[in-house]
Amino acid sequence: MPPLASSTAVPARPHLSGSSPLSATLRNAEDRSERVLVIGAGTSGLAMGKALRDAGITYDCVEREPDLGGNWNIRLNVSSVCESTHLISSKKLTEYPDHPMPESWPEYPSQGLVLEYLRSYAERFGLRESIEFGVGVRHAQPLDPHGWLVELDDGRLRRYGAIAIANGHNWDPAWPDFPGEFSGLALHSSQYKSPDLLQGRRVLVVGGGNSGCDLAVESAQHAATTRLSLRRGYHFLPKFFHGTPIDICGERLLHARVPLAVRRALAHAMVFFLLGTRRGTGLPRPDHRLFETHPTINSQLYYALRHGDLAIRPNIEQLEGDHVRFVDGSVEPFDVILYATGFRLSFPFLDSKHLNWCGDSATGRPELYLNVFSPMRDDLFVLGMIQPDSGQWGLVDLQSQLVARTLLAQREGSRCYERFVDRKQRTSGSASISYLATPRHRLEVEHFSYRRLLRRELRRLGKAPHRVSQTSIV
């Protein structure tokens, strides 16, 4: 598949293949071509480092921030969580398979516990010693026929045999483009940290995803008034069913091979008995079937709406100073607007043509096999570029194992690897459900079938490297 136009602004640089400047540049570059470079020390970068370490593959990990944890380390500039953030998926379906969370922890741990968990993971498997903190990547340029020339933020040059990108996709805020101007305080959800700034204010939250609904419920407990603006109707599921996390319930149905239509019917019945109908809530009816979008998981939204602490408004038509005009013609004054409108998919250090980018920068995405493997190069991988309908870290653990396995098979020159290369050049995508074609769902995968695909590829590539046995963290 030919690469499409670049979607990220990358400074013009000389072509590195076969030119005289290349020889001079490479002479100044430190040769680490026997190593893999892992970019990022968040949840995906840690899993990738662990898999490479298990496989006996030498690697470096660079992290622009001064500490690990990425999105889940609230002290870092890159973090988009707030003080009250908890996992939206249960700990059992979120944790790394070989590093279970303690049984004594709640089903949906807080951001503080998550960071503690990530630190313990890095400590247990000796990952921190391979991380260079405060070191970012300014630019990565592919070499011909393989390898990468990497320029770090401080100007140092290194040559690597492969790069594994794990910079995450929840750090570059996507701001909506509404006409007019707002004279009050406008924040993206990633900038919101505590409800202190909402006290006694009139607040409008924009966005019906998990972050938007969580923020709306929190605002309803602190602000003078809170409104939630929705462009469309969404499906809402509670966090628990009879004390069991809702994703665990869904996992049991998937293991039992219950057909999708039956799972939809059961979910609708559960919502009816636990939350009731939408009557009196102001929530618009969805224009799509359940599971065709990422359902919003929230047990408190209906409660706040039925108590009158929160009210629904339609999409914004125009900003008018300290007032907002909605598409139904209504106008209300606000002091604060919180935009829970998601994130842009950004790789600022790499020209997107190398990622086989499809579409524009706002709605497009890299077309990669299993969302990980470049169809054009055998030395480029992207970890964690998925939005699953359940926990992510176990899936990223499998992605990382598969990357490590392909590198070993590549070195061995095995027939299994040749067949894998043929598959990745012919195939992309990884979902068994057709999701709505919206920016919010461009990375959506149905976790159960996606996990099965990853495991099948691992089996095809042969014996796995040794892995540490499962034990709970202390």
N, C-alpha and C positions, 0 to 999 in steps of 0.2 A: 504494500500500500504506500503510495507516495506521500511524503510529508506535506502538510498544509502550511499556510502562512503562519508566521509567529504570532502568538497571542500575548507575549510578555515583552516589555520594553527592555531590550538588551543592548548595551553599547556596541557599536560597530567595532569589529576586531579583524585583524588580518587572517586570511585563510591559513590554517596551520599545516596543510598537507602538501609536502613537496616544495615549500618555498624556502628561500635562504634564511628569512627570519626564524623559521621553525628550528633550524639547527642551533642557532644562537640561543633561542628561548629554552630549548631542551637542555642545553649545556648548563644553563643557570638553574634548572629544576632539580630538586632532590629526587633521586630515583627510588620510588617505593612501588615499582611495578609488580612486585610479588605480593602486594597487599591489596585488600579491598578498602575503599573509603566509605564509611557510614556517615551520612550527613544528618545529624540530629540525635539527641539523647533523651527523647521522650519515650512514650510507651512503645512505639514501633522501632526506634533506634536501639533500645535496650534489647528487645526480642531478637533483632537482627544480629547484634553483637553476641548474644548468647548462642545463637545457632551457628555462627561462624566459629566461635570458640569450641563448641562441641565437635565440630567437623575438623578441627585442627587447621583452620584457614586463618592466616594472620590478617589483621585488619587494624585500621585506625578509626576512631570515632571523633568527629569534631562537633562541638556544640557552641553556638554563638552566645548563649546565655551563660551566666556564672555558675549554674547548678543544673542538675538533671530534673526530669519530671515534665518538661514542656508545659502543655496546657493545664496540667494538674498541680503545678507549683505556683500558687497564687502570688508569690513574691516576684515572679519573673515578669518582665515586660510583655512577653509573648503569651502569657496566660489569659484565657478568656473566661475563667470560672469566677464565681463570687463566693462570699463567705458561706452562704447557705446551700451551695451546690452539693448534690449527692449524685451517685451513679443513677442513670436512668434505666440500666439493665441490672439484673440481679448479680450478686457477687459470684455465684456458681457458674453463670454463663458469661462472665466478664473476665475472670482471673486467668492467668497463664496456667496451662494444664499441669506443669511440673512445679508450681509454686502456689498451692491453695491459700486462700485467705483464711484466717482463724475462724473456727466455728463460733467463737464468742462474738464475732463482729456482726453488726446488723446486716439484713439482707441487701440494703442499699447504702453502702458506706459513704461517708462524707468526703469532701475533697481533702481534708486533713488526713484522714485514714488512708485514702488512696495514695497520697504522697508518701506516707510512712511505708505503705506496701511496696511502692516502686523503689524506695531506698533499700528496703530489705532484699528485694530481688537483685538489685545491682550488687549489694554487699555479699549475698550468698554465693553468687556465681562469678565474683571477681571481675565485674564489668567496669567499675569506676576507674581502674588503673589504665584502661585503654581509651579513656575519654579525655580530650583536650578541651577544657572549658574556656570560654571567652574567645573562641576561634571560629570564625564564620567563613563561608565560601563566597568569594566575590564572583567567580566565573569558573565554569567547567567546560572544557572544549574536547570533543572526541578526536582521537588520533587514528590514523589509517595504518594498518587495518584494525587495530584494537588498542585499547588503553585510553587513558584520559590525562590531559594536562589540566591541573587544578590550580587556580590562583586563590590564595587565602586573602582575607580582608586586610592583612598587614602587608600584602604584596609578595609574600613568599610563594614560590612555585614548587609544585610536587607532581610527580608522575605516578599514576596509580593504574593497576591492572583492570579494575572495575570500580564502579560506584553504586552504592545502594542509597537511594534518596528516602529519608524518613523525616522530612521537615514538617509533616502534618498538614491538615487542611482546615483547621479552625483557628487561624491567626490573622488572616487578612480580611477585615470587615467588608461586607457588601452593603453599601448604602443605597437606599431607594432614591429615585430621582423624581420627587414630587415638585410640581410647579409652585412658585412663590417662595417666601422666606418665613422662617419661624424665629421669633425674637426671644423665646425662652431657652431653656437648657435642652439640647439635643444630644443624646448619648447612644452609642451602639451597645448592644447587650454585653459585648466583650469588655467594655469600659466600666460597666457597673460592678461594684464590689460589695456594697452594703446598703441597707435601706435608709441610712441616715439622711441622705440628700432628698428623700421622698417625703419626709415628715411634714404633714400639713399642706402638701402641695397637690395640685390637680395634675394627674399623670395620665398620659396616653401611651399604652404599649402597642407596638405594631408587630404582628406576626403570630401565627397560630401553631408554631412548632413547640417542642418540649421546652425550649428556653423561654419563648414568649409567654406560654401559659404559666410556667413556674414564676416568672417575674410578675405577671399580672396578679397571681394569688398573693405573692409576697407584698406587692404594692398595696393591695386591698387591705392589708393589715396595718399599714403605716401611713398611707397618703390620705389626704382629705377626700378625694374622689379618684377612682381608677376606671379607665375605659380600655377595652381591648379591641383593636381594629383588625378585622379579618377580611381578606380578599375573597375567600371562598369558604365552603363548609368543610370541616375536618371530622374524621372519626376519632373518638376518644375512648381509651381503655383505662381501667383502674390499675393501680400498681399491684394490687393483691386480689386473689380470689380465694375466699375462705382461708386466709392466712398464708397462702402460697404465692410467691411472686408470679406475676402474669406471664412472664416469658418462660418460666418453668412449666406452667400449664400448657403453653403452646408447644414447648419442646416435647412434652409427653405425647401430644396429639401427632406431631410429626414423626416421632419414633414408631407410633402405632400405624403410620401410613394412612391417616384419616384424610380423605379427599379435601381439596381446597374448599369446595362448595359447602361441605359439612362443617369444616372449621369456621367458615364465615357465619353459618347459621348458629353454631354454638356460641361464638363470640357475641353476636347480636343479642342472643338470649341472655347471656351473662350480663351485658351492659344494661339491658332492660331491667333485670332483677336487682342489680347493684346500684345503678345510677338513675334509672328511670328514663322517661322520655325527655326530649328536648323542649317540650312545652313549658313556656314560662322562663326559659333561660336566655332567649334571644339568639341562640346559636343557629346559624343557617344550616340547612340540610346539605350534606355532601353531594357533589355532582359526579361521584365515582364510587366504585365498590370498595368495601373494606379490604385492606392489604394491597390495594393498587397504589397507595401512597404509604409513607412511613406514618403509622398511627401515632397520635400524641398520647403519651402515658402520663396521666394525671388523675389523682383521686380527689383533689380538692377544688378543681375548677367549678364543678356543678354546685358544690357546697357554697362557694363564694357568690356565685351567680344567684342562687336561690335565696341567699340571705340579703341580697341587695347591696353587698359590699363591692360588687364588680358589675359592669354592664358592657354589652357587646355593641360595637359600632362597625359599619361597613368600611370599605376601603377609602383611603384619603383621596380627595379630588384636588385640593389646593391648600397650601399653607398661607395664612393671612395674619402675619404678625404674631400676636399671642392667641390667635384663634385658629381652628382647623375646620375646614369645610369638607364634609364627607360626600360620597357619591349620591346619597339619598337626599341631598340638599340641606341637611342639618348642619349647624355650626355650633361649636363649643369652645370655650376658653381653656387653655392648658398652660401650665408652668414648665412641665417636663415632658419630652417625648423620648421613649426608650425604643430603639429600633432593634427588634430581635429578628433580623432579616438575613441571617446566615453569613456565609463567608465566600470570598473569591478563592478559586483554586490557583495557587501561585507557586511558581518555581523561578524566582528572580535571578538565580545564578546560572540558568540554563536556557538557551534558545529553545523554544517549545517545538520547533521542527524536529529536534532530536527525540522528542517524546511522542511523535506521531499524533500531534494534536489535531482534533477534529472539531470544527465549529469556531466561534469567536471566543474572546477572552472571558466574556460574562457568562455564557451558557455552555461553552464547549468543554472538552476534556481530552486527556490523552487516551488513545485507543491502544490498550495494552492487553496482552493475553493474560487472563485471570486478574486483570487490573494491576499486574506486577511486571510482566516481561515485555520488553520492547521487541516488536516483530523485525526490527532492522538491525539490532545490535545484540551481541551475546554478553556484553559487559556493562549493561545498564539495567537497574531494577528500581522499582518504586514500592515502598512498603506502607501499608496502612491507608492506601488511597481507596477506601471503601466506606460506605455508610450502611452497615448491616441493620437488620430489623431485630437484632439482639446484641449481646456483648461482642466486643471487637478484638480484645487482646488474644484470645484463643485462636481466632482466625489469623491474626498477624503472626502468631507463633508458628502456625502451619505455613504461612507464606514464607517466613524466614527459613524454616527447615527446607522448603522446596528450593529456595535460592541457593542455600548451601549445598544441597544435593546436586543441583545442576552444575555448580562450579566444580564439584568433585568429578562428576560424570564427564564434564567438558575436558578436564585435565587428563582423564583416562582415555578420552577419545572413543567412548563406548557407543554401540549401536543404539542403546536406549536414548542417549543424548541426541543422536542424529534424528531419531523419530520425534523426540520432544521439540527440536528446532522446527521440524516440518509442521507440527501441530500449531506452534505459536505463530508461525508465519501465515497460517491459514485461518486462524480462529481468534476471536475476541469476545468479550462478554461473559456473564456468569450468573444469570438470574433465571429462575424458573417461573417467576411471576412477571407479567407485563406491568411496569410502573409507568405512571404518568410522565410525559416528557416535559419536565420542568427542571430548572436549575437545582432545586432542592433534591431531586432524585437522580441526578446524573451519575452519582457514585453508589446508588442504592443496590444492594444485593440481598437476596433471601439467604439467610445465614446457613440454613440446613443443607440446601443443595450446593451452595458455594463451598462449604466445608467438605462435602462429599467429593467435589471436583478436585480440591486440593489434595485430599487423601489418595484419590485415584492416581494423580500424577506422581505422588511420592512412591506409591507401590510400583508404578511403571519404571521408575528410575532406580529401583533396586534397594539394597540394604541401607538402613539409616545409620548415621554415626551414633556413637554411644551417647546416651542421655542420662542425666542425674535422676534417680528414682524420686517418686513423689513423696514429699513430706510437708507438713504444715509449717508455716513460719512461726517463729517464737514471738 
